[in-house]
C-alpha cells in the first residue's frame, strides 16, 4: 500500500479530496489506460500488447504538456512562487512515476505469466495514479485560491463602501463592486457546475444569489447613511447589509474550500421531525409474527406513537388551527393509539400459532388507515395556517410605508408592530410546514428564506422609521423602496416554495372551507345589532374585511392552480381546468366584489336604521354573492379531479360526496353490463365496509411486494417485469370492486384476469427453467411448489373475474349486492400476489445454485440502488496479506461487477464470499480476479 518507486512511503490519496468533476474525469481516463495493461487479457480484437503501452505513453505525454502549459499561465505565478514550485514538483513526480510505469508495463506485457512482473506493474501503476491525483488536486486548490482572492477583493470593496463619507465615493465604489460581482459570478457558476458534491454546489449558488440580491440594498443603505449619518436607523440599515454581504462571502468561500458552515443552504435541508416519526412508525409496525417480542416491540411502538401524538398536539394547539380541525386531530390520535393496541394484541395472540389469520393484516391495515387520516388532518391544519398567513402579504408593508410618509411616529409605530407580527406569522408558518414535508430541497429553500425574512423584517421597520423622520429625503425614500422590493421578492420565493410542498387537493379543500367561514363572519356583521355609530362602523368593517378575504382567497386559488397547470402538458384536461380558473378570475370574483362593495356601502349609509327585514334581505344577497365564488372554486376542484382515480384523492369527505366519480343511476332504466362499475358504487354501506377491509389487507400485501421487488433491477429482468405487471393488473381489479379504476365492465375484469394468467404462464416458464438448472434439490422443490400456487390462483382468479353486481327490485327501489364475488376476487388476488413474492425470492436462490455455464442465462440481477454512496473510500486494507490495490473502487466498480459475474459458485473465491468485499474495496476485487486468471 505505501511503497513508492524509490522505496519511500507514499500514502494512498483520499477520494474525498477530489471536489472537481474535471479532476475525476482526468483521473478516470488515466485509470482506464493503466489498468488495461494489467487487466485486459485476452486482448480484444485489434489490440496489441505494445499498443497498450503506447496508449498510456501518449496519455502521459499529453498530460505533462497540458500541465506545463497550465503552470506557465497560472494567475498566481508572480504573487505566490511557492505554490507554483509545489505544482511543478507534483508534475515532475507524475513524469517520474509515469516513466517507471511505462517501463514496468512494457516488461509485464512481454511476459504476462510472470507474477513478480505483474506485481511491479501494478505497484508502479498505483504510484502513477497517486501522483496524478495529487497534482490535479493541488491544481484544483490553486484554482479555488484564485476565486478566493476575488472574494477577498470584494470584501475590501464592501469595507471601503461602509467607510465612504460621500455619495460620489459610494457611487464609484458601487460600480466597482458590481463589476467585481459580475466577474466572480461567472467564475462561481462555472465552479458550481464542476463540483462533485451537490450540497456544496447548492451552497455556492445560494451564496451567489444572496450576494447579487443584497448588493442594491447595500448601495441604498450606504447612500442613506452618508446623507443622514445622525440617524441610528440609517446606521443599523447599513450595518445589516454589510453583515449580510460578508455572510454571503463567507458561505461562498467555505463552499469553495469544501467546508459546510452552519445556516448554509444545505444545512437547512433536514426532513421534518414529525413526518420522519410517522414514516418510521409505519415501517416498524410490519413484521413477521414469529419475530414479535412483547418486551421489545410493544414499548418501542408505544413510545413512537406517543411521540407522534405529542408532535400532532403541537400543531393542533397552534393559534390558527380551527377548532373542528383540532378536534379531528385529537380524535385521530386516540384512534391511532387504539388501533396500535389492537394490532399488538393480535401479534401477541399469534405467538405459537401456526395457522394463518387475517387478523394481523387487518390490524396493520387499520393502523395505516388511522395514520393516513391523521396525516391528512395535520396537513390540512398546516394549510389552514398557510392560507391565513399568506392571504395578503403586501398590505402590511404598504400600510407601513404609507404611515411613514405622513411623518406620524404614532401611526408608523403601530403599523410597524402590525408588520412585525405579520412577518413573525409567515416565518412561523413556514417552519411549521416543514415538519410534515419530506422534500429536502423544498425544506432547504423554505428554511433559508424564512431565516432571511426573519432578519430582514426589523430592518424594514428601521427603514420606515427613517422615512418617517425624513419623509422628504430622496435617499430615505429610495432606501425604503429597496427594502420593500427585497421583502416582496423573498416573500414571493417563500410562497412558491410552500406551494410546491403543499398538495393542491389540500389547498383547494381548505380554501373552500375558509370561504364558508368568511361568509359566516360577514353574516354575523350584517345581522349584529348596533346601538351606536361606533358599533355600526365595527360591523361594517367586519363585513368589508370578510369580503376582502373571500376575494383574496379566490384570487390565490387562481394563481396556485394556474401555476400547477403550467407544469402539465397542454391537453383537454388542462384546458378544462384553465377555463374554470378563467371563469372564477374574470367573472365570479368581479361580480362578487361589486355586489359585496354595494352591500357595504348600503350598510354604512343606512347607519342604525336597518330593520330585521332589511338585514334578512342583505344577508341573503351576501350569501348569494359568496355562493358565486364558492361554487366556482368547487368547479375548479372538480375539474382537477376529473383526471384522478379514487385512490389519488385523500379527502375529508367521501369521494362521491365531492361530486367526483358519483353518478346517479336512474332506478327506472334497465341495468346492463355497461353499468357494472357504477353499480359497484351503489353497494350498501355495510358491504362497502367489508370490501374495503379486504382491500386494506390487499394493500398490506402489495406494500410487502413493492418492498421486495424494489431490491431488484427491472431492466432486462423478465421475472421482475412480469411480477410488476401482474401486480398492476390486480390493483385495477380490486379497484373495480370499489367502483373506480380503468376497468369499467365485467368483461374488462375477465380480460384482465386472462392477461394475468398469460403473465403467470410466462413467469412459470422462466422460473421453472431456473429451477431445472438448480443443483440443489430442496431449492428446486420450493420453487416448483410456489409455481404450482401461481397456476392455481390464476385459475381461481379467472373464475372470480366474473364478478357482477346483482340487482333486485324491492318496491320502487333497486337493491345492489356483490359482496361474495368481490370478496373472493380480492382474496384470490392477495393470495396470488403473495405467491409471486415467494416465487421471486425462490427464483433468486435457485439462480445462485445454477451451474456456472448457465449462470449468465438464468441469473436474476440485483439492483445496487444507492449503496455505492455508503462505501468508505479511505485507504483500503486486506487481511489476506495480498495487499495489491490497483485503484479506488469508485472508479472500477463497473469492472468489478464484470469480474464478479465470472466467479465460481463454490470455493475460496466464490461470488457469495467475494461480492460483499468487491463493493467495499477494489483490493479484494483485484486479488480475486488475479487469482482466477492464474488458475
RAKALIN-V729130 format. One record per backbone hydrogen bond with DSSP energy under -0.5 kcal/mol. NH is the residue of the N-H (numbers start at 1). CO is the residue of the C=O. If there is no record, write none. Layout:
BEGIN
<<NH	CO> <NH	CO>>
END
This chain:
BEGIN
<<4	2> <4	8> <7	4> <10	2> <15	13> <15	873> <17	14> <18	15> <19	17> <21	194> <24	20> <25	21> <26	22> <27	23> <28	24> <29	25> <30	26> <31	27> <32	28> <33	29> <34	30> <35	31> <36	32> <37	33> <37	34> <38	34> <39	35> <40	36> <41	39> <47	44> <52	48> <53	49> <54	50> <55	51> <56	52> <57	53> <58	54> <59	55> <60	56> <61	57> <62	58> <63	59> <64	60> <65	61> <66	62> <67	63> <68	64> <69	65> <70	66> <71	67> <72	68> <73	69> <74	71> <77	74> <80	76> <84	80> <85	81> <86	82> <87	83> <88	84> <89	85> <90	86> <91	87> <92	88> <93	89> <94	90> <95	91> <96	92> <97	93> <98	94> <99	95> <100	96> <101	97> <102	98> <103	99> <104	100> <105	101> <106	102> <107	103> <108	104> <109	105> <110	106> <111	107> <111	108> <114	111> <115	113> <118	114> <119	115> <120	116> <121	117> <122	118> <123	119> <124	120> <125	121> <126	122> <127	123> <128	124> <129	125> <130	126> <131	127> <132	128> <133	129> <134	130> <135	131> <136	132> <137	133> <138	134> <139	135> <140	136> <141	137> <142	138> <143	139> <144	140> <145	141> <146	142> <147	143> <148	144> <149	145> <150	146> <151	147> <152	148> <153	149> <154	150> <155	151> <156	152> <157	153> <158	154> <159	155> <160	156> <161	157> <162	158> <163	159> <164	160> <164	161> <170	166> <171	167> <172	168> <173	169> <174	170> <175	171> <176	172> <177	173> <178	174> <179	175> <180	176> <181	177> <182	178> <183	179> <184	180> <185	181> <186	182> <187	183> <188	184> <189	185> <190	186> <191	187> <192	188> <193	189> <194	190> <195	191> <195	192> <196	19> <201	197> <202	198> <203	199> <204	200> <205	201> <206	202> <207	203> <208	204> <209	205> <210	206> <211	207> <212	208> <213	209> <214	210> <215	211> <216	212> <217	213> <218	214> <219	215> <220	216> <221	217> <222	218> <223	219> <224	220> <225	221> <226	222> <227	223> <228	224> <231	228> <235	231> <236	232> <237	233> <238	234> <239	235> <240	236> <241	237> <242	238> <243	239> <244	240> <245	241> <246	242> <247	243> <248	244> <249	245> <250	246> <251	247> <252	248> <253	249> <254	250> <255	251> <256	252> <257	253> <258	255> <259	254> <261	259> <264	261> <268	264> <268	265> <269	266> <270	268> <272	437> <275	435> <276	272> <277	273> <278	274> <279	275> <280	276> <281	277> <282	278> <283	279> <284	280> <285	281> <286	283> <287	285> <291	288> <292	288> <292	289> <296	293> <297	293> <298	293> <298	294> <299	294> <300	296> <301	297> <302	298> <303	299> <304	300> <305	301> <306	302> <307	303> <308	304> <309	305> <310	306> <311	307> <312	308> <313	309> <314	310> <315	311> <316	312> <317	313> <318	315> <321	318> <326	322> <327	323> <328	324> <329	325> <330	326> <331	327> <332	328> <333	329> <334	330> <335	331> <336	332> <337	333> <338	334> <339	335> <340	336> <341	337> <342	338> <343	339> <344	340> <345	341> <346	342> <347	343> <348	344> <349	345> <350	346> <351	348> <353	350> <361	357> <362	358> <363	359> <364	360> <365	361> <366	362> <367	363> <368	364> <369	365> <370	366> <371	367> <372	368> <373	369> <374	370> <375	371> <376	372> <377	373> <378	374> <379	375> <380	376> <381	377> <382	378> <383	379> <384	380> <385	381> <386	382> <387	383> <388	384> <389	385> <390	386> <391	388> <398	394> <399	395> <400	396> <401	397> <402	398> <403	399> <404	400> <405	401> <406	402> <407	403> <407	404> <408	403> <409	407> <412	408> <413	409> <414	410> <415	411> <416	412> <417	413> <418	414> <419	415> <420	416> <421	417> <422	418> <423	419> <424	420> <425	421> <426	422> <427	423> <428	424> <429	425> <430	426> <431	427> <432	428> <433	429> <434	430> <435	432> <436	433> <437	434> <440	438> <443	439> <444	440> <445	441> <446	442> <447	443> <448	444> <449	445> <450	446> <451	447> <452	448> <453	449> <454	450> <455	451> <456	452> <457	453> <458	454> <459	455> <460	456> <461	457> <462	458> <463	459> <464	460> <465	461> <466	462> <467	463> <468	464> <469	465> <470	466> <471	468> <473	470> <477	473> <478	474> <479	475> <480	476> <481	477> <482	478> <483	479> <484	480> <485	481> <486	482> <487	483> <488	484> <489	485> <490	486> <491	487> <492	488> <493	489> <494	490> <495	491> <496	492> <497	493> <498	494> <499	495> <500	496> <501	497> <502	498> <502	499> <507	503> <508	504> <509	505> <510	506> <511	507> <512	508> <513	509> <514	510> <515	511> <516	512> <517	513> <518	514> <519	515> <520	516> <521	517> <522	518> <523	519> <524	520> <525	521> <526	522> <527	523> <528	524> <536	532> <537	533> <538	534> <539	535> <540	536> <541	537> <542	538> <543	539> <544	540> <545	541> <546	542> <547	543> <548	544> <549	545> <550	546> <551	547> <552	548> <553	549> <554	550> <555	551> <556	552> <557	553> <558	554> <559	555> <560	556> <561	557> <562	558> <563	559> <564	560> <565	561> <566	562> <567	564> <568	565> <575	571> <576	572> <577	573> <578	574> <579	575> <580	576> <581	577> <582	578> <583	579> <584	580> <585	581> <586	582> <587	583> <588	583> <589	584> <591	587> <592	588> <593	589> <594	590> <595	591> <596	592> <597	593> <598	594> <599	595> <600	596> <601	597> <602	598> <603	599> <604	600> <605	601> <606	602> <607	603> <609	606> <615	611> <616	612> <617	613> <618	614> <619	615> <620	616> <621	617> <622	618> <623	619> <624	620> <625	621> <626	622> <627	623> <628	624> <629	625> <630	626> <631	627> <632	628> <633	629> <634	630> <635	631> <636	632> <637	633> <638	634> <639	635> <640	636> <641	637> <642	638> <643	640> <644	641> <648	645> <649	646> <650	648> <651	649> <658	654> <658	655> <659	656> <660	655> <666	664> <669	666> <672	670> <675	672> <676	673> <677	744> <679	675> <680	676> <681	677> <681	678> <682	679> <683	680> <684	816> <688	684> <689	685> <690	686> <691	687> <692	688> <693	689> <694	690> <695	691> <696	692> <697	693> <698	694> <699	695> <700	696> <701	697> <702	698> <703	699> <704	700> <705	701> <706	702> <707	703> <708	704> <709	705> <710	706> <711	708> <712	709> <713	861> <714	712> <717	714> <718	716> <721	717> <722	718> <723	719> <724	720> <725	721> <726	722> <727	723> <728	724> <729	725> <730	726> <731	727> <732	728> <733	729> <734	730> <735	731> <736	732> <737	733> <738	735> <739	736> <740	735> <744	742> <749	745> <750	746> <751	747> <752	748> <753	749> <754	750> <755	751> <756	752> <757	753> <758	754> <759	755> <760	756> <761	757> <762	758> <763	759> <764	760> <765	761> <766	762> <767	763> <768	764> <769	765> <770	766> <771	767> <772	768> <773	769> <774	770> <774	771> <775	849> <777	775> <780	776> <781	777> <782	778> <783	779> <784	780> <785	781> <786	782> <787	783> <788	784> <789	785> <790	786> <791	787> <792	788> <793	789> <794	790> <795	791> <796	792> <797	793> <798	794> <799	795> <800	796> <801	797> <802	799> <803	800> <806	817> <808	806> <808	815> <810	808> <810	813> <811	809> <813	810> <815	808> <816	814> <817	806> <822	818> <823	819> <824	820> <825	821> <826	822> <827	823> <828	824> <829	825> <830	826> <831	827> <832	828> <833	829> <834	830> <835	831> <836	832> <837	833> <838	834> <839	835> <840	836> <841	837> <842	838> <843	839> <844	840> <845	841> <846	842> <847	843> <848	844> <849	846> <850	847> <851	773> <854	851> <855	851> <855	852> <856	852> <857	854> <858	854> <859	855> <861	859> <863	711> <867	864> <869	866> <870	867> <871	868> <873	871> <881	878> <883	881> <884	882> <885	883> <886	884> <891	888> <892	888> <893	889> <896	892> <897	893> <898	894> <899	895> <900	896> <901	897> <902	898> <902	899> <903	900> <910	907> <911	904> <914	910> <915	911> <918	914> <919	915> <920	917> <921	917> <925	921> <926	922> <927	923> <928	924> <929	925> <930	926> <931	927> <932	928> <933	929> <934	930> <935	931>>
END
